[in-house]
Amino acid sequence: MGRVGQIRMADLRSSARRGFTLIDLLVSIFVIAILIGLMLPSLSKVTESARRVACQSNIRQIGLGIVMYADDWKGHLPPSIFLINDPARRLEPKPAEMVTMRIGAGQPPISTPSAWDGLGILFASEYLPASKLFYCPSHRGDHPFSKYAKRWGRDGGEVVSNYHYRGQGPVSRNPADRYRRTQNLYLIDPAQSSLVADGMRERSDYNHRVGSNFFRADLTVHWYADRSGELGEILPLDKIDNDASIIEDLWSRFDARANGEE
């Protein structure tokens, strides 16, 4: 081997021993970080889309459970203490509390000894025996399934879900009947009556941040797009500040969304 060949072989051996320099490593890490940063938004959107589909499935099953209950009870929807207006018992409608499935201490008594209420009756009556069905995978607020897992059994105590129950619906589309409500499924206008939606008692209950799933009495599930976050802004930061007019306004928005999609 000539002198030139020996020099080239020495250079190759020196390069092989040297490997990656610190600068090479830092550049590689920087490039990888940029790629991850570019991919994360797409991965986040895909994950949220999958969660939204799972949420839609939950709401559909809850809606079908309501219909099965009504078929067995001559059209009557599952009752709720929070819909009762009885001054003699110091009860007034509290539609904001319709995410509550099991009444806790300090709440007015109800007719059932188990204290299950509203959508909770579907669970207690085994129309929908899977407790996780009542929780949205996108929920980031104060009411995850893990918080109430033990209360679904014999431990008792208040149980709050991630889905809002209406418990009644508009009688018809006639403007004269705008404020008439019935708790009989057979008398509700099915094509324009939302019965279940993502939670809306307070802002932390707003599961998807960019919209809400809702179930109508015609057995369809729809998506109310809210890219501007308007619905979330309507909801109060604390449930104490929520009143019947806020909830009624939101249900009316879902009712008016005839096509259900944007």
C-alpha angles and dihedrals in degrees: 000000000000128000093262092051092051091052092051092049090050091051091051092049090048091051092048091052093046096054118167117357123218089257091054090051094048092049090051092050090048092051092047091049091052091050092049090048090053093048100044097076090051092048090048091052092049091050093049091047090054090049091049091054090050089049091051089052091051093050092047092053091047090050092050089049089055090051092049090050091049091050090055094045102048094264098311116139120226105285125238133198087219092068096053119109106195117146091185090064093036090245125143131173114276106182091169089068094058091106086073113102101174124034116236133203115302095030122115113271119257133205098260117078092217090060092225110153138187110336088007089071088064088058096043091048091048096241085124108015096170106095096195088063088079094061129080117225089219095056113126099169137091099291112069120155091251091065093060103028095113094044092064088072129049097306092088125196133125118321121197122191132202093241129079120226120206099192093199141038146204116286095220145335092257108122088225089061095046095120098034113111132182134192091209112098092205091061097046120102098246099200094056107030121099113200106172131028142158113293117285108168091111138353094268088060091063097109106190103027092210099059147330137255116225137181122221129206090250087071095254129127119215140181123234105205114218106173092155092054093238095142092050091052091054092058116085123241090236128038090228089070094052117102138181094265093060093051093044090052092053093048089049090053090054091046091052093051092092096174094040095212135079 
